[in-house]
Amino acid sequence: MDDPAASGKEPARSGRAPSRKQPDRRAAALALARAVGITVGLLTAYYLLPFDERGTGNTSLLLTIGLVAVFLVFGWEVRAIVQSPHPRLKAVEALVATLVMYLVLFASGYYLMERSTPGSFSEPLTRTDALYFTLTTFSTVGYGDITARSQTGRVATMLQMVGGLMLVGVAARILAGAVQAGLRRQGREPPQL
């Protein structure tokens, strides 16, 4: 009596609700490609930009302007997540962009600081050394092979530590909220935890 073929309706095959959209592989691949492209682009710029010797004041200005830029990009990304057809994928992309921009900013600051005031760190920093120091500080591994010696270096390192904690904690929460708002906007409520 209930023959789906006779009624012209096909039975649900996967058990998934038909209204729930899953990000397709193409969207996931594009999000991954954009995240990799942003990372490669920022790292390439970091290694190729002609940093010259600047005073500590200019390095502080660079860090200040850079941090404002990170916050502006982050705000723009949050807005893009809410309006994206794939908010979860956009959130991953936003986190990668913000994180890489933040790390490259501090690596640039440390590199310029060492060039303008030699001895700011326990050893002279190349660009790779500055990036390495930035990553070990961010990840809280802190091997101790490179340490900040000058007061300016220590203040910048402390700012990076506090900012890193905020980036991981507060930014992740904001991104999760943006994803939920984006899903609600599309009529796809996220599962409650």
Backbone bond lengths (Angstrom), bond angles and torsions (degrees), N, CA, C in turn:
res aa  C-N    CA-C-N  psi(-1)  N-CA   C-N-CA  omega(-1)  CA-C   N-CA-C  phi
1 M - - - 1.434 - - 1.518 112.26 -
2 D 1.314 116.89 -43.05 1.453 119.98 178.99 1.510 109.86 -96.66
3 D 1.277 118.01 63.87 1.453 122.07 -179.59 1.531 108.36 -88.44
4 P 1.381 118.19 113.44 1.450 119.93 -179.08 1.520 112.77 -61.50
5 A 1.323 117.17 -31.53 1.462 119.80 -179.36 1.528 110.20 -68.10
6 A 1.329 116.72 -36.92 1.456 120.36 -179.22 1.532 111.56 -70.80
7 S 1.306 116.34 -32.57 1.464 118.28 -178.21 1.520 112.52 -85.08
8 G 1.338 117.07 -8.95 1.454 120.45 179.76 1.520 112.91 84.08
9 K 1.320 117.29 5.07 1.462 121.56 179.29 1.520 108.82 -106.00
10 E 1.299 115.70 138.77 1.459 119.98 175.74 1.508 109.09 -95.31
11 P 1.335 117.49 143.30 1.459 119.36 177.67 1.526 109.97 -70.38
12 A 1.327 115.89 153.13 1.471 120.87 176.77 1.517 108.55 -64.26
13 R 1.323 116.57 130.51 1.465 120.85 -175.79 1.515 113.27 -90.12
14 S 1.297 116.79 -40.14 1.456 118.92 -171.26 1.523 113.14 -99.31
15 G 1.298 118.02 -11.30 1.447 119.74 -177.43 1.522 112.27 82.50
16 R 1.324 117.95 -3.48 1.462 121.56 178.31 1.508 110.02 -82.88
17 A 1.300 115.20 147.58 1.456 119.57 175.89 1.522 108.64 -67.90
18 P 1.327 117.98 131.61 1.464 119.92 -176.12 1.526 113.32 -63.96
19 S 1.348 119.08 -23.75 1.457 119.55 -177.33 1.532 112.56 -80.00
20 R 1.303 117.58 -15.46 1.463 120.53 -177.45 1.520 109.86 -84.11
21 K 1.328 116.15 117.10 1.459 120.77 -178.53 1.527 109.45 -91.08
22 Q 1.290 116.56 128.84 1.455 121.67 173.68 1.518 107.06 -99.32
23 P 1.351 117.32 141.89 1.465 117.81 178.14 1.527 109.30 -61.09
24 D 1.300 115.11 130.98 1.457 117.52 -179.94 1.529 109.99 -76.74
25 R 1.297 114.81 166.88 1.469 120.10 -177.29 1.517 112.02 -62.92
26 R 1.294 116.92 -33.29 1.471 120.13 179.89 1.525 110.39 -65.02
27 A 1.329 116.84 -44.37 1.469 120.62 178.88 1.527 110.41 -64.02
28 A 1.330 116.95 -40.53 1.468 120.56 178.49 1.524 110.65 -65.38
29 A 1.324 116.38 -41.46 1.467 120.03 178.94 1.525 111.24 -65.15
30 L 1.333 116.77 -39.69 1.464 120.36 177.78 1.526 111.45 -65.54
31 A 1.325 116.87 -41.33 1.470 120.28 178.69 1.526 109.97 -64.20
32 L 1.313 117.00 -42.14 1.464 121.03 177.78 1.528 110.59 -64.47
33 A 1.322 116.70 -42.39 1.471 120.52 179.49 1.533 110.69 -64.00
34 R 1.328 117.00 -40.44 1.471 119.55 177.88 1.521 111.00 -65.52
35 A 1.329 117.82 -41.91 1.469 121.03 179.09 1.521 110.88 -63.07
36 V 1.324 116.88 -43.83 1.470 120.58 177.54 1.525 109.94 -65.65
37 G 1.330 117.37 -41.76 1.464 121.29 179.39 1.525 112.06 -62.14
38 I 1.325 116.65 -41.93 1.465 120.52 177.92 1.526 109.72 -63.37
39 T 1.318 116.83 -45.14 1.465 121.10 -179.96 1.519 111.00 -61.75
40 V 1.308 116.93 -48.83 1.469 121.03 -179.81 1.528 110.47 -63.28
41 G 1.333 116.58 -42.76 1.462 120.15 179.89 1.518 112.69 -62.20
42 L 1.325 117.38 -45.79 1.461 120.54 -179.55 1.529 111.61 -67.28
43 L 1.331 117.04 -41.33 1.467 119.47 178.55 1.530 111.28 -67.75
44 T 1.313 116.99 -37.22 1.467 120.36 177.05 1.524 110.19 -63.93
45 A 1.325 116.35 -45.23 1.466 119.92 177.68 1.522 110.69 -61.15
46 Y 1.318 117.05 -41.00 1.463 121.41 179.62 1.527 111.01 -58.73
47 Y 1.322 116.71 -43.72 1.466 119.99 -177.67 1.530 112.90 -80.15
48 L 1.325 118.49 -24.48 1.462 120.11 -174.87 1.523 114.95 -100.66
49 L 1.324 118.04 -21.53 1.466 118.85 -179.49 1.524 110.05 -63.08
50 P 1.328 116.66 136.65 1.472 119.43 -177.60 1.532 111.69 -81.44
51 F 1.332 115.86 82.45 1.458 119.85 175.23 1.523 108.18 -71.47
52 D 1.310 116.06 125.52 1.460 119.13 175.67 1.529 108.09 -106.79
53 E 1.308 115.72 175.34 1.458 119.23 179.80 1.525 108.16 -71.91
54 R 1.297 115.00 125.22 1.456 120.88 179.47 1.516 107.71 -129.41
55 G 1.291 115.19 160.82 1.458 119.83 178.36 1.513 111.33 -73.69
56 T 1.326 116.12 165.36 1.454 121.52 179.54 1.523 110.77 -60.21
57 G 1.319 117.29 -35.19 1.465 120.49 177.65 1.507 111.58 -60.54
58 N 1.327 117.07 -41.13 1.469 120.54 177.99 1.521 110.88 -67.65
59 T 1.333 117.21 -36.01 1.465 120.44 177.59 1.521 109.54 -65.38
60 S 1.315 117.08 -42.27 1.466 120.97 177.28 1.519 110.75 -62.69
61 L 1.318 116.32 -40.48 1.460 120.96 177.58 1.531 110.43 -63.50
62 L 1.337 116.23 -42.89 1.468 120.61 177.21 1.525 110.40 -58.75
63 L 1.330 117.80 -46.40 1.461 120.90 -179.87 1.534 111.17 -64.09
64 T 1.319 116.63 -40.98 1.461 120.12 -179.79 1.527 111.00 -64.99
65 I 1.323 116.37 -50.38 1.475 120.22 179.14 1.529 110.07 -63.02
66 G 1.321 116.12 -40.18 1.462 120.32 178.84 1.515 112.60 -62.79
67 L 1.328 117.31 -41.98 1.465 120.39 178.59 1.526 111.16 -65.78
68 V 1.326 116.73 -38.77 1.472 119.79 175.31 1.530 109.31 -61.36
69 A 1.333 116.76 -42.83 1.466 120.66 178.32 1.526 111.28 -62.50
70 V 1.330 117.65 -40.75 1.472 121.02 177.94 1.529 109.46 -60.57
71 F 1.343 117.85 -45.66 1.464 121.08 178.94 1.524 111.71 -63.78
72 L 1.325 117.49 -40.00 1.471 120.45 178.56 1.530 111.20 -65.55
73 V 1.322 116.83 -44.43 1.461 120.35 178.13 1.526 109.96 -63.13
74 F 1.329 116.42 -41.83 1.463 120.20 179.06 1.533 110.62 -61.30
75 G 1.330 117.71 -44.97 1.460 121.02 177.90 1.516 112.34 -61.31
76 W 1.335 115.87 -42.05 1.460 120.51 177.45 1.529 110.28 -62.91
77 E 1.340 116.60 -40.67 1.473 121.00 179.98 1.527 111.08 -65.37
78 V 1.332 117.79 -39.83 1.471 120.96 178.68 1.526 109.53 -60.56
79 R 1.314 116.56 -44.28 1.463 120.54 178.02 1.539 110.85 -62.68
80 A 1.326 116.47 -40.52 1.467 120.34 179.24 1.530 111.45 -66.14
81 I 1.328 117.56 -33.74 1.473 121.09 178.44 1.522 109.69 -62.99
82 V 1.324 116.62 -47.06 1.469 121.01 -177.75 1.523 110.54 -60.14
83 Q 1.328 118.35 -35.38 1.455 122.03 -176.56 1.530 113.91 -93.71
84 S 1.304 117.84 -3.37 1.464 121.77 -176.16 1.526 111.71 -76.88
85 P 1.332 117.01 145.70 1.467 119.24 173.99 1.533 111.79 -71.77
86 H 1.322 116.66 -16.86 1.471 122.21 178.37 1.530 108.53 -129.97
87 P 1.347 117.55 74.95 1.460 119.94 -172.77 1.531 114.19 -61.12
88 R 1.316 117.98 -34.15 1.468 119.36 -179.78 1.531 111.00 -66.13
89 L 1.319 116.23 -43.56 1.471 119.56 178.50 1.519 110.62 -65.40
90 K 1.320 116.95 -40.99 1.465 120.94 179.15 1.524 110.65 -64.63
91 A 1.333 117.89 -33.92 1.466 121.36 178.75 1.526 110.96 -66.46
92 V 1.319 116.97 -40.32 1.470 120.14 177.40 1.522 109.46 -63.66
93 E 1.304 115.93 -44.98 1.466 121.10 177.88 1.534 110.99 -60.17
94 A 1.329 116.65 -42.58 1.469 121.54 179.97 1.522 110.94 -64.76
95 L 1.316 116.71 -41.17 1.458 120.26 179.37 1.520 111.03 -64.25
96 V 1.319 116.87 -42.83 1.467 120.63 177.79 1.528 110.32 -62.19
97 A 1.319 116.82 -47.83 1.470 120.38 -178.32 1.522 111.12 -60.72
98 T 1.326 116.72 -46.61 1.457 120.76 -178.46 1.523 111.13 -65.86
99 L 1.317 116.74 -44.68 1.460 121.22 -178.04 1.529 111.80 -64.08
100 V 1.318 117.08 -47.08 1.465 120.25 -178.96 1.527 110.34 -65.76
101 M 1.327 116.48 -40.92 1.461 119.64 178.13 1.533 110.71 -61.45
102 Y 1.309 117.23 -42.31 1.463 123.21 178.89 1.535 110.77 -62.35
103 L 1.325 116.80 -47.08 1.467 120.73 -178.39 1.528 111.81 -66.62
104 V 1.317 116.93 -42.96 1.466 120.41 179.25 1.529 110.25 -65.67
105 L 1.308 117.17 -36.18 1.462 121.06 177.62 1.531 110.65 -60.03
106 F 1.328 117.11 -49.78 1.467 119.03 -179.02 1.524 111.92 -69.41
107 A 1.315 117.95 -36.54 1.472 119.62 176.88 1.531 109.65 -61.62
108 S 1.326 116.95 -41.13 1.474 120.57 177.55 1.517 110.75 -63.15
109 G 1.321 116.23 -43.04 1.461 120.36 178.83 1.520 112.11 -61.85
110 Y 1.324 117.09 -44.33 1.472 120.43 179.38 1.528 110.99 -65.03
111 Y 1.316 115.90 -41.04 1.465 120.17 179.63 1.530 110.53 -62.02
112 L 1.338 115.97 -47.70 1.468 120.11 179.70 1.525 111.72 -66.01
113 M 1.332 116.50 -36.91 1.455 120.23 178.94 1.530 110.91 -62.49
114 E 1.312 116.63 -43.65 1.465 120.29 180.00 1.520 111.05 -67.19
115 R 1.327 116.80 -35.49 1.474 119.88 179.32 1.523 111.89 -71.53
116 S 1.333 117.02 -37.53 1.461 118.96 -177.67 1.527 112.15 -82.16
117 T 1.331 117.21 -29.76 1.463 121.79 179.06 1.519 108.19 -133.26
118 P 1.342 117.20 82.19 1.465 119.36 -179.88 1.530 110.87 -55.63
119 G 1.307 115.61 141.70 1.462 120.67 -178.46 1.520 112.75 94.94
120 S 1.333 117.67 1.31 1.455 120.67 177.55 1.526 111.52 -64.91
121 F 1.323 115.16 -23.76 1.465 120.81 179.50 1.522 108.61 -125.46
122 S 1.304 116.85 166.48 1.465 121.27 -174.68 1.521 112.91 -66.58
123 E 1.310 117.34 -13.75 1.463 122.28 175.41 1.520 108.53 -152.19
124 P 1.331 117.25 155.93 1.469 119.22 177.40 1.531 110.08 -59.56
125 L 1.325 116.17 140.35 1.462 120.56 -177.21 1.524 111.60 -105.25
126 T 1.327 115.32 124.95 1.455 120.17 165.60 1.525 106.23 -83.90
127 R 1.295 117.63 177.16 1.471 119.42 177.54 1.527 110.58 -62.07
128 T 1.318 115.99 -39.69 1.464 119.31 179.04 1.525 110.38 -66.94
129 D 1.330 117.50 -40.93 1.464 120.37 177.53 1.524 111.08 -61.36
130 A 1.332 116.89 -41.58 1.464 120.86 179.71 1.527 110.62 -64.58
131 L 1.323 117.02 -40.80 1.461 120.67 177.50 1.528 110.52 -66.54
132 Y 1.307 116.41 -40.53 1.464 121.97 177.49 1.532 110.26 -60.90
133 F 1.331 117.04 -47.47 1.463 121.20 178.72 1.524 110.33 -60.64
134 T 1.326 116.78 -41.67 1.456 121.56 179.09 1.529 110.88 -61.51
135 L 1.319 116.88 -45.40 1.468 120.67 -178.59 1.523 112.03 -68.64
136 T 1.344 117.93 -39.74 1.469 118.94 179.29 1.525 110.59 -68.82
137 T 1.320 117.40 -32.81 1.461 120.34 176.25 1.524 110.31 -70.22
138 F 1.338 117.02 -45.66 1.465 121.24 -179.16 1.523 111.57 -62.38
139 S 1.306 116.38 -42.10 1.464 120.15 -176.90 1.524 112.26 -80.51
140 T 1.299 117.55 -1.87 1.470 126.03 -178.42 1.522 112.89 61.93
141 V 1.317 117.01 19.16 1.460 120.33 176.92 1.520 109.03 -74.86
142 G 1.329 116.63 -49.88 1.449 122.47 175.47 1.514 114.06 48.63
143 Y 1.295 117.84 69.92 1.466 121.61 -177.56 1.526 112.82 -59.79
144 G 1.308 118.28 -24.48 1.451 121.06 178.67 1.510 114.10 89.11
145 D 1.333 117.81 -0.17 1.460 119.76 179.16 1.518 111.47 -73.92
146 I 1.318 117.37 -29.33 1.461 121.96 174.24 1.526 105.80 -122.51
147 T 1.320 116.03 128.26 1.460 120.31 178.37 1.520 109.29 -134.35
148 A 1.330 114.82 152.95 1.461 120.11 176.24 1.527 107.99 -79.39
149 R 1.326 116.85 129.85 1.459 121.53 179.83 1.522 112.77 -105.39
150 S 1.322 116.73 -36.24 1.469 119.53 -178.04 1.530 109.57 -81.80
151 Q 1.330 114.69 158.93 1.462 119.84 177.74 1.527 110.70 -62.39
152 T 1.325 116.21 -40.15 1.463 120.50 179.16 1.527 110.25 -63.14
153 G 1.328 116.34 -43.68 1.460 120.74 178.22 1.517 112.24 -61.93
154 R 1.324 115.59 -40.53 1.465 119.46 179.63 1.525 111.63 -69.11
155 V 1.322 116.86 -39.48 1.464 119.88 177.69 1.534 109.98 -63.54
156 A 1.332 116.60 -45.04 1.473 120.06 178.77 1.527 110.41 -61.73
157 T 1.323 117.29 -40.15 1.467 121.00 179.51 1.532 110.24 -66.08
158 M 1.323 117.31 -41.06 1.467 119.77 177.37 1.530 111.11 -64.24
159 L 1.339 116.19 -40.16 1.464 119.11 176.80 1.524 110.63 -61.48
160 Q 1.337 116.23 -40.26 1.451 118.90 178.54 1.525 110.71 -64.41
161 M 1.333 117.71 -41.17 1.467 120.86 179.33 1.525 111.67 -61.15
162 V 1.330 116.36 -49.19 1.463 120.58 179.90 1.525 110.24 -63.86
163 G 1.326 116.21 -44.75 1.463 119.92 178.28 1.516 112.39 -62.33
164 G 1.322 116.65 -38.07 1.466 120.39 178.46 1.515 111.74 -64.48
165 L 1.332 116.29 -41.73 1.463 119.66 177.07 1.523 110.81 -63.60
166 M 1.323 116.11 -41.49 1.468 119.79 177.60 1.526 111.12 -65.59
167 L 1.326 116.50 -39.83 1.458 120.47 -179.80 1.523 110.34 -62.25
168 V 1.307 116.34 -43.65 1.456 120.18 -178.47 1.528 110.96 -71.08
169 G 1.331 116.78 -44.85 1.461 119.89 -175.44 1.512 114.39 -83.40
170 V 1.304 116.42 -63.54 1.462 121.35 -174.22 1.525 111.37 -69.15
171 A 1.319 116.72 -46.40 1.467 119.30 -177.89 1.525 111.31 -63.44
172 A 1.321 117.29 -39.49 1.461 119.63 178.69 1.528 110.37 -62.25
173 R 1.317 116.65 -39.70 1.466 120.77 178.80 1.531 110.63 -66.30
174 I 1.310 116.69 -42.43 1.472 120.64 178.99 1.528 110.24 -63.71
175 L 1.327 116.82 -42.81 1.470 120.17 178.52 1.525 110.89 -63.18
176 A 1.334 117.16 -41.29 1.471 120.04 178.43 1.526 110.39 -62.07
177 G 1.327 117.02 -40.83 1.460 120.47 177.02 1.520 112.14 -64.12
178 A 1.326 116.19 -38.53 1.467 119.98 178.35 1.529 110.84 -65.95
179 V 1.332 116.22 -38.99 1.475 119.67 177.23 1.526 109.47 -62.06
180 Q 1.339 117.28 -45.75 1.463 120.34 179.41 1.524 111.23 -61.81
181 A 1.326 116.59 -41.04 1.467 119.78 178.29 1.531 110.54 -64.42
182 G 1.315 117.17 -40.77 1.462 120.69 178.03 1.517 112.50 -63.61
183 L 1.333 116.08 -40.38 1.461 119.77 178.51 1.531 110.82 -68.61
184 R 1.337 117.26 -39.40 1.476 119.85 176.78 1.518 110.85 -63.64
185 R 1.329 116.64 -39.94 1.467 121.39 179.38 1.523 110.43 -59.46
186 Q 1.308 116.78 -33.51 1.467 121.32 179.77 1.520 112.72 -88.11
187 G 1.331 116.31 -3.01 1.458 119.55 -178.08 1.514 113.00 80.22
188 R 1.315 116.33 19.14 1.478 121.20 178.62 1.524 107.40 -116.18
189 E 1.296 116.44 92.11 1.456 120.31 -179.29 1.530 109.61 -66.37
190 P 1.324 116.03 133.97 1.467 119.19 175.65 1.519 109.99 -71.46
191 P 1.335 117.10 151.73 1.464 118.93 178.50 1.523 110.14 -64.59
192 Q 1.319 116.76 140.13 1.461 121.78 178.86 1.514 109.14 -80.50
193 L 1.311 115.65 135.76 1.470 120.22 179.03 1.492 111.20 -97.44
